[in-house]
Amino acid sequence: MKPCYRSLDGFTEDCFVFIRQSGDKRVLVVFNSSTAPLSCCLTLPGKGRVAVSTGLNREGELVNLGELVVAGKEGLIIEMN
């Protein structure tokens, strides 16, 4: 199966959010380019685990995908369940 990419809309211009899928593996990628924290109310059910964070203090953290908070200037890659 070819990997696919799906952009998620409805966020401010400071936030870029997309899902990347390959086979049965899906990751959520979130970039917040503003200096202020951002609360992303995603319409995604379940939880995910932070695989990579540019803040270096969130790796392995379990997050609720429906109420995700991203720090200013933070990028996250989240493994989705």
C-alpha positions as CSV (number, residue, x, y, z in Angstrom):
1,M,0.0,0.0,0.0
2,K,1.3,3.5,-0.9
3,P,1.7,5.9,2.0
4,C,-1.0,8.6,2.0
5,Y,-1.2,12.1,3.4
6,R,-4.4,14.0,4.6
7,S,-4.3,17.6,5.6
8,L,-6.6,18.7,8.4
9,D,-8.3,22.0,8.0
10,G,-9.9,24.5,10.4
11,F,-6.9,25.7,12.3
12,T,-5.2,29.2,12.4
13,E,-2.6,30.0,9.8
14,D,0.1,29.4,12.5
15,C,-0.8,25.7,12.8
16,F,-0.2,23.0,10.2
17,V,-1.8,19.6,10.9
18,F,-1.8,16.4,8.8
19,I,-2.1,12.7,9.1
20,R,0.3,10.4,7.4
21,Q,-0.6,6.7,6.9
22,S,1.3,3.7,5.6
23,G,-0.4,0.4,5.9
24,D,-1.9,0.1,9.4
25,K,0.4,2.8,10.9
26,R,-0.9,6.3,11.2
27,V,0.8,9.4,12.7
28,L,-0.5,12.8,13.4
29,V,1.9,15.7,12.7
30,V,1.3,19.1,14.2
31,F,3.4,22.3,13.8
32,N,2.6,25.4,15.8
33,S,4.7,28.3,14.3
34,S,3.3,30.9,16.8
35,T,4.9,31.7,20.1
36,A,1.6,31.1,22.0
37,P,0.4,27.7,23.1
38,L,-2.4,26.3,20.9
39,S,-5.3,24.1,21.8
40,C,-6.2,21.8,18.9
41,C,-9.8,20.5,19.1
42,L,-9.4,17.7,16.7
43,T,-12.4,15.5,15.6
44,L,-10.2,12.4,16.0
45,P,-11.3,9.8,18.6
46,G,-8.9,8.1,21.0
47,K,-5.5,8.7,22.3
48,G,-2.0,8.8,20.8
49,R,1.6,8.7,22.0
50,V,4.1,11.4,21.3
51,A,6.9,9.8,19.3
52,V,8.8,13.1,18.6
53,S,8.6,16.6,20.1
54,T,10.7,19.5,19.3
55,G,10.3,20.5,23.0
56,L,12.2,17.3,23.9
57,N,10.1,16.9,27.1
58,R,7.0,15.1,25.8
59,E,8.3,12.0,24.1
60,G,6.3,9.0,25.2
61,E,3.5,11.2,26.6
62,L,0.0,9.8,26.1
63,V,-2.3,12.5,24.7
64,N,-6.0,12.8,24.1
65,L,-6.4,13.5,20.3
66,G,-9.6,15.5,20.9
67,E,-8.0,18.0,23.2
68,L,-4.4,18.3,22.1
69,V,-2.3,21.3,23.4
70,V,0.8,22.3,21.5
71,A,3.3,24.7,23.0
72,G,4.5,27.8,21.1
73,K,7.0,26.9,18.4
74,E,6.5,23.2,19.0
75,G,6.2,20.4,16.5
76,L,4.8,17.0,17.4
77,I,4.7,13.6,15.7
78,I,2.0,11.4,17.4
79,E,1.5,7.7,16.9
80,M,-2.2,7.2,16.6
81,N,-4.0,4.2,18.1
